[in-house]
Amino acid sequence: MKAFRFRLEKVRQIRETQRRQSQAAFLRARRLLAEQLSRLAVLEDKKRQATLVYAGTTRGRTTTGHVVAARRYLTATERNVLRQEKNVAVAEDHVEDTRQDLAEKTKDKKVLDMLRDRRHAEYQVDAQREKQKQIDETARQKYLSARQARTRTSR
């Protein structure tokens, strides 16, 4: 009997390649999200510091120039925080999209793996049947040979 050969093996290999690419994209998206979250944390820390500086300039003996500069810096920092929050939201959406794509690609590959396993099990059953047929045929031939030898000797 021929060796087992899954006819859709090339398709399965392509699906596996697609799954790996999707997994790599998902990992890149997660890494980008982590970077975006880190940047956001830095900006929020700068915003807290700017708020403290601004609060200090409004209470103490400072010039109007210092107060205006502190207020401008605080406003710019707040804008940067808002912009970075949008970047984080975009990165989170991208992570979710790539996660869904990875789940779909994994499911597609699993379907082909299950089909291959089923076909291989069917092949093994057929191979076992074929082997049993050969054993039965060999036993039948031996039996017939022995029977013919007994009939010749008894005559």
Buried (B, 14 or more C-beta within 10 A) or exposed (E): EEEEEBEEEEBBEBBBEBBEEBBEBBEEBBEBBEEBBEBBEEBBEBBEEBBEBBEEBEEEEEEEEBBEBBBEBBEEBBEBBEEBBEBBEEBBEBBEEBBEBBEEBBEBBEEBBEBBEEBEEEBEEEBEEEEEEEEEEEEEEEEEEEEEEEEEEEE
